[in-house]
Amino acid sequence: MKPNNFHYPSMTSELGWCVQLFRTDALFATNLLKRYNHNWNNGHVKLAIRVVKYLHCTKHMIIHRRFNRGGGHVIHAECDSDFAGDKLTRKSVTGCNIFYNGAFLTGMSKQQERIATSVGEAETIAAAYGSKAVLFVHRVLKEFVTVEQPIKVWLDNNCARKYCTYDVCSDRTKHWDVDLKLQVE
């Protein structure tokens, strides 16, 4: 039974702003809770409270990053995905963090629009999302400073790295190579 004076979408919205600005370690959990804003139950409220408790109990912990002490302006992205991580739809989730001079600038977590049929395909789609995000940051920053080139996008999958770098296609990757090229047209 839902209480009359409780508004779950407001809770997840406020939690989302807090997490996006200050605590990106709980970004995925908060975005997952937001999916149920129109169809929530007491279980979702308990999970949201669990996220709030996690944030409260770990408020003394911070993410340490080394800053680039050189004179240049460097941005890079780190992208990753889980393969078929959503148990209901079997869609993969992409995560991407963008860094400016070694300091965390922004992050994103997004469910992929299509179902990937391999880990390499999911990682390649994640690299595409990350590349779009880092290009947006680059376009904004170049209005103010000169950003060093090339901009690096770090991947943890050899298949995706080779595909993105050399556009290598084999018999095992031909099916998603065709799908990705069809999406571009």
VOPAGU-2260 file (C-alpha; in pm, 1 decimal, decimal comma):
REM VOPAGU-2260
SITE   aa  ch    i         X         Y         Z
SITE  MET   A    0       0,0       0,0       0,0
SITE  LYS   A    1     136,6     340,1     -99,8
SITE  PRO   A    2     120,4     618,9     160,0
SITE  ASN   A    3     -80,5     927,0      57,3
SITE  ASN   A    4     174,9    1188,8     159,9
SITE  PHE   A    5     482,5    1016,5      11,5
SITE  HIS   A    6     598,9    1099,9    -340,8
SITE  TYR   A    7     853,2     845,7    -469,8
SITE  PRO   A    8     937,2    1033,7    -794,8
SITE  SER   A    9    1038,5    1340,4    -590,8
SITE  MET   A   10    1266,9    1125,1    -378,3
SITE  THR   A   11    1441,7     969,9    -677,4
SITE  SER   A   12    1469,9    1307,8    -850,1
SITE  GLU   A   13    1639,3    1469,8    -549,7
SITE  LEU   A   14    1858,8    1164,2    -504,2
SITE  GLY   A   15    1952,8    1181,3    -873,0
SITE  TRP   A   16    2065,9    1545,1    -849,6
SITE  CYS   A   17    2270,6    1476,3    -537,7
SITE  VAL   A   18    2436,1    1168,2    -684,6
SITE  GLN   A   19    2506,6    1325,7   -1023,9
SITE  LEU   A   20    2674,8    1629,3    -872,2
SITE  PHE   A   21    2859,1    1485,2    -574,6
SITE  ARG   A   22    2854,9    1104,0    -554,7
SITE  THR   A   23    2881,3     932,5    -890,4
SITE  ASP   A   24    2951,1     597,0    -723,3
SITE  ALA   A   25    2574,0     551,8    -674,5
SITE  LEU   A   26    2474,8     685,4   -1017,0
SITE  PHE   A   27    2367,8     353,1   -1166,0
SITE  ALA   A   28    2158,8     251,7    -864,2
SITE  THR   A   29    1978,1     584,9    -867,0
SITE  ASN   A   30    1908,8     568,7   -1240,2
SITE  LEU   A   31    1774,8     216,9   -1196,8
SITE  LEU   A   32    1534,6     339,4    -926,1
SITE  LYS   A   33    1418,3     623,4   -1154,1
SITE  ARG   A   34    1293,3     369,8   -1408,5
SITE  TYR   A   35    1007,2     285,5   -1173,2
SITE  ASN   A   36     883,6     641,6   -1105,4
SITE  HIS   A   37     546,0     566,5   -1263,3
SITE  ASN   A   38     503,3     215,6   -1125,3
SITE  TRP   A   39     669,1     198,7    -782,8
SITE  ASN   A   40     595,1      -5,8    -474,8
SITE  ASN   A   41     725,1     -34,6    -117,8
SITE  GLY   A   42    1018,8    -247,9    -235,5
SITE  HIS   A   43    1144,3      39,3    -449,1
SITE  VAL   A   44    1114,0     276,4    -152,1
SITE  LYS   A   45    1321,8      36,9      60,3
SITE  LEU   A   46    1589,5      23,2    -208,9
SITE  ALA   A   47    1594,7     403,8    -236,8
SITE  ILE   A   48    1635,5     430,3     140,5
SITE  ARG   A   49    1919,0     179,0     115,5
SITE  VAL   A   50    2096,5     405,9    -135,9
SITE  VAL   A   51    2049,0     703,6      98,5
SITE  LYS   A   52    2191,8     499,9     389,5
SITE  TYR   A   53    2490,3     399,8     173,8
SITE  LEU   A   54    2556,0     763,9      87,2
SITE  HIS   A   55    2528,1     865,5     452,6
SITE  CYS   A   56    2754,6     585,9     580,2
SITE  THR   A   57    3022,7     657,2     318,6
SITE  LYS   A   58    3011,9    1038,1     333,4
SITE  HIS   A   59    3366,7    1048,7     472,4
SITE  MET   A   60    3502,0     861,6     169,1
SITE  ILE   A   61    3615,1    1061,3    -131,5
SITE  ILE   A   62    3755,4     971,4    -470,8
SITE  HIS   A   63    4121,3    1071,4    -498,3
SITE  ARG   A   64    4251,3    1162,8    -840,0
SITE  ARG   A   65    4588,6    1292,4    -946,7
SITE  PHE   A   66    4576,9    1623,3   -1126,3
SITE  ASN   A   67    4781,8    1690,8   -1434,8
SITE  ARG   A   68    5034,3    1949,7   -1316,9
SITE  GLY   A   69    5147,0    2028,9   -1669,2
SITE  GLY   A   70    5041,8    2338,8   -1855,0
SITE  GLY   A   71    4815,9    2163,7   -2104,5
SITE  HIS   A   72    4446,6    2093,3   -2096,5
SITE  VAL   A   73    4382,6    1719,9   -2132,5
SITE  ILE   A   74    4049,9    1538,2   -2139,4
SITE  HIS   A   75    3997,8    1164,8   -2161,7
SITE  ALA   A   76    3714,4     918,0   -2110,4
SITE  GLU   A   77    3691,9     573,3   -1953,9
SITE  CYS   A   78    3408,0     357,2   -2087,4
SITE  ASP   A   79    3273,0      19,8   -1985,3
SITE  SER   A   80    2959,7    -187,2   -2021,4
SITE  ASP   A   81    2810,8    -496,9   -1872,8
SITE  PHE   A   82    2695,6    -758,5   -2118,9
SITE  ALA   A   83    2320,7    -829,9   -2094,1
SITE  GLY   A   84    2316,4    -701,5   -1738,1
SITE  ASP   A   85    1944,7    -619,1   -1726,2
SITE  LYS   A   86    1773,1    -947,4   -1644,0
SITE  LEU   A   87    1437,2    -836,2   -1788,5
SITE  THR   A   88    1537,7    -694,5   -2126,7
SITE  ARG   A   89    1892,2    -834,9   -2158,7
SITE  LYS   A   90    2013,2    -493,1   -2266,9
SITE  SER   A   91    2361,2    -387,8   -2160,7
SITE  VAL   A   92    2432,1     -82,8   -1948,2
SITE  THR   A   93    2702,8     164,2   -2050,2
SITE  GLY   A   94    2906,7     362,4   -1801,9
SITE  CYS   A   95    3140,8     644,6   -1894,2
SITE  ASN   A   96    3353,0     882,8   -1687,2
SITE  ILE   A   97    3514,3    1191,4   -1837,1
SITE  PHE   A   98    3824,9    1346,4   -1679,9
SITE  TYR   A   99    3973,7    1692,4   -1723,7
SITE  ASN   A  100    4344,5    1718,5   -1633,1
SITE  GLY   A  101    4312,7    1396,3   -1434,7
SITE  ALA   A  102    4019,2    1517,9   -1223,4
SITE  PHE   A  103    3674,0    1367,4   -1258,4
SITE  LEU   A  104    3451,5    1600,7   -1459,1
SITE  THR   A  105    3130,7    1411,4   -1534,2
SITE  GLY   A  106    2992,1    1062,6   -1564,2
SITE  MET   A  107    2699,9     887,6   -1722,5
SITE  SER   A  108    2521,1     558,5   -1699,3
SITE  LYS   A  109    2277,9     460,0   -1973,1
SITE  GLN   A  110    2098,6     149,3   -2081,6
SITE  GLN   A  111    2184,1      67,1   -2441,2
SITE  GLU   A  112    1903,7      97,1   -2693,6
SITE  ARG   A  113    1959,5    -240,3   -2857,0
SITE  ILE   A  114    2043,9    -586,2   -2732,9
SITE  ALA   A  115    2409,6    -668,6   -2787,8
SITE  THR   A  116    2489,3   -1023,6   -2894,7
SITE  SER   A  117    2847,0   -1026,6   -2764,3
SITE  VAL   A  118    3070,4    -856,9   -2509,9
SITE  GLY   A  119    3270,3    -692,4   -2787,5
SITE  GLU   A  120    2956,3    -543,8   -2938,2
SITE  ALA   A  121    2838,5    -408,6   -2600,9
SITE  GLU   A  122    3181,9    -255,3   -2536,7
SITE  THR   A  123    3191,0    -100,2   -2885,4
SITE  ILE   A  124    2850,3      59,3   -2828,9
SITE  ALA   A  125    2981,5     187,6   -2494,2
SITE  ALA   A  126    3280,6     337,5   -2675,1
SITE  ALA   A  127    3044,8     512,5   -2916,1
SITE  TYR   A  128    2842,6     662,6   -2628,8
SITE  GLY   A  129    3163,3     769,0   -2454,0
SITE  SER   A  130    3303,5     923,0   -2770,4
SITE  LYS   A  131    2989,4    1129,9   -2818,1
SITE  ALA   A  132    3005,0    1250,6   -2457,7
SITE  VAL   A  133    3374,9    1339,6   -2470,3
SITE  LEU   A  134    3326,6    1523,8   -2801,9
SITE  PHE   A  135    3054,8    1734,9   -2640,0
SITE  VAL   A  136    3288,8    1820,7   -2351,9
SITE  HIS   A  137    3565,3    1899,0   -2601,4
SITE  ARG   A  138    3338,7    2136,8   -2797,2
SITE  VAL   A  139    3246,2    2321,8   -2478,7
SITE  LEU   A  140    3603,1    2343,6   -2347,9
SITE  LYS   A  141    3756,3    2457,1   -2677,3
SITE  GLU   A  142    3556,3    2779,7   -2646,9
SITE  PHE   A  143    3770,2    2866,8   -2343,0
SITE  VAL   A  144    4100,6    2677,4   -2366,4
SITE  THR   A  145    4307,5    2483,2   -2617,8
SITE  VAL   A  146    4256,4    2113,3   -2550,7
SITE  GLU   A  147    4545,2    1878,7   -2627,5
SITE  GLN   A  148    4488,5    1630,0   -2907,1
SITE  PRO   A  149    4432,7    1337,6   -2944,4
SITE  ILE   A  150    4156,5    1280,7   -2692,9
SITE  LYS   A  151    4179,9     927,2   -2555,8
SITE  VAL   A  152    3887,3     696,5   -2483,5
SITE  TRP   A  153    3996,5     405,6   -2263,6
SITE  LEU   A  154    3835,4      64,7   -2315,7
SITE  ASP   A  155    3892,1    -262,4   -2133,1
SITE  ASN   A  156    3799,4    -499,9   -2415,5
SITE  ASN   A  157    4052,2    -596,0   -2684,4
SITE  CYS   A  158    3787,6    -675,6   -2945,3
SITE  ALA   A  159    3621,9    -334,2   -2907,4
SITE  ARG   A  160    3961,0    -159,8   -2898,3
SITE  LYS   A  161    4070,4    -323,4   -3224,9
SITE  TYR   A  162    3735,2    -256,0   -3390,8
SITE  CYS   A  163    3737,4     111,7   -3289,6
SITE  THR   A  164    4103,3     165,1   -3376,7
SITE  TYR   A  165    4146,2     -35,6   -3696,5
SITE  ASP   A  166    3785,4    -106,6   -3805,7
SITE  VAL   A  167    3877,0    -477,1   -3808,4
SITE  CYS   A  168    3595,8    -714,4   -3893,4
SITE  SER   A  169    3612,8   -1093,1   -3883,5
SITE  ASP   A  170    3358,3   -1368,7   -3942,5
SITE  ARG   A  171    3273,5   -1362,7   -3570,4
SITE  THR   A  172    3206,9    -986,8   -3566,3
SITE  LYS   A  173    3046,6    -948,0   -3907,4
SITE  HIS   A  174    2687,3    -955,5   -3773,7
SITE  TRP   A  175    2729,2    -659,5   -3540,7
SITE  ASP   A  176    2955,7    -477,5   -3783,3
SITE  VAL   A  177    2661,7    -475,4   -4025,9
SITE  ASP   A  178    2420,5    -362,6   -3751,9
SITE  LEU   A  179    2647,1     -78,2   -3637,4
SITE  LYS   A  180    2704,9      44,1   -3991,6
SITE  LEU   A  181    2330,2      34,3   -4062,3
SITE  GLN   A  182    2268,5     255,2   -3759,0
SITE  VAL   A  183    2510,3     517,9   -3890,8
SITE  GLU   A  184    2332,2     551,1   -4227,7
